[in-house]
Amino acid sequence: MKDKTIYMYVSYTLIRKESDDDTSWTDEVHVANEIKSWHTDLDFEVDDINITTFKTEGNKYYIKGDNNE
């Protein structure tokens, strides 16, 4: 049987409450590496990953770095 390559586009939102004890969750590179590692452990190859950090204020969302911090 010939191997086939299947491509998937996966999108999800991660939510975590702030913690003074652990700041690694705010490091976008660290989060991307952890997600890549998890998928690699499941035998997936991760070609591209983009992390956009945003905060909420009421029902408004602000992207990190948009002068709204």
C-alpha positions as CSV (number, residue, x, y, z in Angstrom):
1,M,0.0,0.0,0.0
2,K,1.3,3.4,-1.0
3,D,1.6,6.0,1.8
4,K,-0.5,9.0,1.4
5,T,0.0,12.5,2.8
6,I,-3.0,14.3,4.3
7,Y,-2.8,18.0,5.1
8,M,-5.0,19.5,7.9
9,Y,-5.6,23.0,8.9
10,V,-6.3,23.2,12.6
11,S,-7.5,26.3,14.5
12,Y,-8.2,26.6,18.2
13,T,-8.1,29.2,20.9
14,L,-6.2,28.6,24.1
15,I,-7.4,30.3,27.3
16,R,-5.5,30.4,30.6
17,K,-5.8,32.5,33.7
18,E,-2.8,34.7,34.7
19,S,-0.4,33.2,37.2
20,D,2.4,35.1,39.0
21,D,4.2,31.8,39.5
22,D,4.5,30.8,35.8
23,T,5.2,33.3,33.0
24,S,6.1,30.8,30.3
25,W,2.5,30.7,29.1
26,T,2.8,34.4,27.9
27,D,5.9,33.6,25.8
28,E,4.5,33.0,22.3
29,V,7.7,31.1,21.1
30,H,7.5,28.8,24.1
31,V,3.8,28.1,23.5
32,A,4.4,27.4,19.8
33,N,7.2,25.0,20.7
34,E,5.1,23.2,23.2
35,I,2.2,22.8,20.6
36,K,4.7,21.6,18.0
37,S,6.2,19.1,20.4
38,W,2.8,17.7,21.4
39,H,1.8,17.2,17.7
40,T,5.2,15.7,16.9
41,D,4.7,13.2,19.7
42,L,1.5,12.2,17.9
43,D,3.5,11.7,14.6
44,F,2.3,14.9,13.0
45,E,4.6,17.2,11.2
46,V,3.9,20.9,11.9
47,D,4.8,23.1,8.9
48,D,3.7,26.4,10.2
49,I,2.3,27.8,13.5
50,N,1.2,31.3,14.3
51,I,0.5,32.6,17.8
52,T,-1.4,35.9,18.4
53,T,-1.8,36.9,22.0
54,F,-4.7,39.1,22.8
55,K,-6.5,40.4,25.9
56,T,-10.1,41.0,26.6
57,E,-11.7,44.0,28.3
58,G,-15.4,43.4,28.7
59,N,-16.5,42.2,25.3
60,K,-13.6,43.9,23.4
61,Y,-10.5,42.1,22.3
62,Y,-7.1,43.7,21.9
63,I,-4.2,42.2,20.1
64,K,-1.0,42.4,22.2
65,G,1.1,45.3,21.0
66,D,-1.7,47.4,19.6
67,N,-1.1,50.2,22.1
68,N,-3.9,48.8,24.2
69,E,-1.9,47.1,26.9
